[in-house]
Every structure is written in C-alpha cells, then in structure tokens.
Amino acid sequence: MNRNILGLHILVWLAATLVHAGIFSRFMPFGVSLFRATGNMASMAVIFYLNIFLVNRFLERRRYAIYLGLVLVAVLFMVGVRVRFNLLFPEMPISEWLRGDQVNNWRVGALATNAGVLMISAIYQLILNRNAAARRTLELQASEQEAHLQFLKAQINPHFLFNTLNNIYSLATVRSDKTAGMVLRLSNLLRYVIYDGQAEKLPLSKEVDQIREYIELFRMRSETPLDIRFEVAGDLSGVRLEPMVLIPIVENCFKHCDFEHNPEAFIHLSLQVEAQQIRFVAVNSKDDANRQKDSQGGVGLANIRQRLALKYPDRHQLEINGDKGRFEVVLLLDT
C-alpha cells in the first residue's frame, strides 16, 4: 500500500470515527463518545483488513468454503467484542428499540455494521485485484509488443550487408580508393541500426541521413552510374519518427530493382512533410520474369506492416502497387 492510499484510508477511518462520535455525543460527553467511537471503528477496521487478507488468500483462489468459514468466525467474534465494549457505557435513550433487551440490540447492531464493513471490504479488494490484473495484462502486452518490435527491427536484410562486405573485400584486395569510404558509410549505417535504432523516436532528419548513406553506399558498389533519386520536400525540423521505418522500404527497392541486367533500371524516392504528416513514395523498376526474387520481397514489407500496426495504429496508410515492370510503395503517416 503506497503512501497516498495509506493516507486516504487513515482519513476515511478518522472521518467515520468523528461522525460516529458526533452522533452519540448527544447522549454522553464528547470525550466518552469519542472513546466509544474509536473502539467500535477499531473493531470494524480489524474486520475490513482481515477480510482483505482472506479475499486474497482464499476467495481469489476459489477456496470458498474456507473463506466463508473464516469470515463467519471473524464476524461473530468481533460482534462479541463490540457488544462487551458497548456494554461498558450506560444505556442511552436513542430510540424505543434500545429499551428492550440491550444485549441483543447491541448484538444486532454490531452484526449489521460488521456485515456492511465486510461487504465493502470484499468489493473494494476485488475491484483492486481486477484493476491490478488489467494493468499486468496491459504491461505484458506492451512488453510482448516491444519484444516483437525489437525482433522486427533486427531483421534488416543481411543480404545487402554481406554483398557490401564482399565488395569492400574485393576493393581492398586491389587497393581501391573507394575502400575507406565504403567502410565509413557502412559503419555509419550499422551504428544507426544498432544504437539509434533502439530509441523510441528520433528526428526524421536522422532517418533521411541514413537513407542517403544507404544510397551512396549502394552507388559505390557499382562501376556504372545508376538512376537513383531521393527528393525531400517540407520542413523536417520538429518531426520525430520511429527509427527504421523508412529504411526497410528503401532496402526493399534496392533488393528487387533490376540494376544487374537492365540499363534503364531506376529507383525514385520522395519524402514530403506537411503539417506533421509524412508522405513517402518509393518506386523501382523490376524484372517481372524473376519470380524467385519477387517471391522473397514480401518479407520486408510484411515486417514494416507489423511495425506500423504496432506503433501507428489508425495513423498510417501503406499502399503497394506492382504494375508491369514497376513496383511502388506509398506510405502516409501521421507523426
């Protein structure tokens, strides 16, 4: 029980004690009435907190018979305690019903109030337990989603990495001037994926910088000029984005573009930012005859679909169009 809840409980019991003392102060001195009220409230507090223990220990575990038996014993015992305590005070002319059998009257009154406290205690604890269970469920779901998200982030295609390392090795064997530049760009990209990619959100400008690094790294692998364009429009300042959202789309373009055997091959990327909305379009040429390569393309896009569903539910649109010789991905995202 934290301090706020503990303070609230103390205030409630203190208020109930003062109200009880105020009511009976009409029939006895206030000091005596306060002492009597304190004794009665203490007895009811014992029932209240004992029942909380019993609810957690037996009722929530469906051991109903044990719970009911212990509750009955506790209530009847505290009825006896309260009756004996109240008999220490002179008879009070509160109403006609007190003029009869005083012991039975106090017994009925104690039983009724004890039962009321017991019911309030049970309802209170059951509600707390349900709320705690709901919080644990939400925390577990969030933890599972985060673990799944980190797994999806880790699935950046190793094909590109291995090919790049092979090209670096080939350049190193002939002592090419491109070697150092390729190592530096690959290092920057991996640093972003491994370290910055673990953050919840990053400035959009960082993702844009890594897309440029990716493009330049790919250009350096080729001996001939490539038709690769990346256009950025709008104000990127202040816009933050889940890291590694756009790069997998770019990676998918490069993986399935037909640069190897099509001199007219192209990749055109455009990013437009307006009023906290991102519009990212990725278009690449493709070889319709290469079915094996196309069949593997669904993994990266399925990955990004899942991540968008986890992080941007009802705040994104992902359209994929595969026309003849051309593949297009359009992402609209409200940051």
C-alpha positions, 0 to 999 in steps of 0.5 A: 500500500503506497503512501497516498492510499495509506493516507486516504484510508487513515482519513476515511477511518478518522472521518467515520470515527468523528461522525460516529462520535458526533452522533452519540455525543448527544447522549454522553460527553464528547470525550466518552463518545469519542472513546466509544467511537474509536473502539467500535471503528477499531473493531470494524477496521480489524474486520475490513483488513482481515477480510482483505487478507482472506479475499486474497488468500482464499476467495481469489483462489476459489477456496470458498468454503474456507473463506466463508468459514473464516469470515463467519468466525471473524464476524461473530467474534468481533460482534462479541467484542463490540457488544462487551465494549458497548456494554461498558457505557450506560444505556442511552435513550436513542430510540424505543428499540434500545429499551428492550433487551440491550444485549441483543440490540447491541448484538444486532447492531454490531452484526449489521455494521460488521456485515456492511464493513465486510461487504465493502471490504470484499468489493473494494479488494476485488475491484483492486485485484481486477484493476491490478490484473488489467494493468499486468495484462496491459504491461505484458502486452506492451512488453510482448509488443516491444519484444516483437518490435525489437525482433522486427527491427533486427531483421534488416536484410543481411543480404545487402550487408554481406554483398557490401562486405564482399565488395569492400573485400574485393576493393581492398584486395586491389587497393581501391580508393573507394575502400575507406569510404565504403567502410565509413558509410557502412559503419555509419549505417550499422551504428544507426541500426544498432544504437539509434535504432533502439530509441523510441523516436528520433528526428526524421532528419536522422532517418533521411541521413541514413537513407542517403548513406544507404544510397551512396553506399549502394552507388559505390558498389557499382562501376556504372552510374545508376538512376537513383533519386531521393527528393525531400520536400517540407520542413523536417525540423520538429518531426520525430519518427520511429527509427527504421521505418523508412529504411526497410522500404528503401532496402526493399527497392534496392533488393528487387530493382533490376540494376544487374541486367537492365540499363534503364533500371531506376529507383525514385524516392520522395519524402514530403512533410506537411503539417506533421504528416509524412508522405513517402513514395518509393518506386523501382523498376523490376524484372517481372520474369524473376519470380524467385526474387519477387517471391522473397520481397514480401518479407520486408514489407510484411515486417514494416506492416507489423511495425506500423500496426504496432506503433501507428495504429489508425495513423498510417496508410501503406499502399503497394502497387506492382504494375508491369515492370514497376513496383511502388510503395506509398506510405502516409503517416501521421507523426 
